[in-house]
Amino acid sequence: SSVKGVFCGHVHQNVAGVLGRVPVWATPSTAYQFAPGSWIPRPTRAPAAHREIEFSSEMLRTSVVNW
């Protein structure tokens, strides 16, 4: 497959997983994070953050930067 990874936002959490053989990352919020696993979104004290993505045809790297 030519798909190297899937990224999504508006999740308010830093989450990583695999779908089939493709890595999947959810991106934290630049405002506030939600409590993991909560049915009703509850802000936590976790810092605001963003995800940096570096890629080329040979590699894919990502990391979360807390503010």
C-alpha positions, 0 to 999 in steps of 0.5 A, a space after each residue: 500500500 502507498 498509505 504510510 499513515 493516517 492523521 486526524 484532529 479534533 480529538 483532544 487527545 494524543 492517541 496512536 494505533 494501527 488500522 490493518 497495517 497502517 499506523 493511525 494518530 489522533 492529534 491533541 488539541 491546541 486548546 485543551 485535552 479531554 479525559 481519555 475514555 470519557 463519554 461526556 467530554 471533560 477537559 483535563 489539566 493536560 497541556 495544550 499541544 500540537 503534532 509535528 509530522 515529518 515525511 518523505 517517500 522513505 520515512 514518516 516521523 511524528 511527535 507531540 509537542 506540549 506547550 
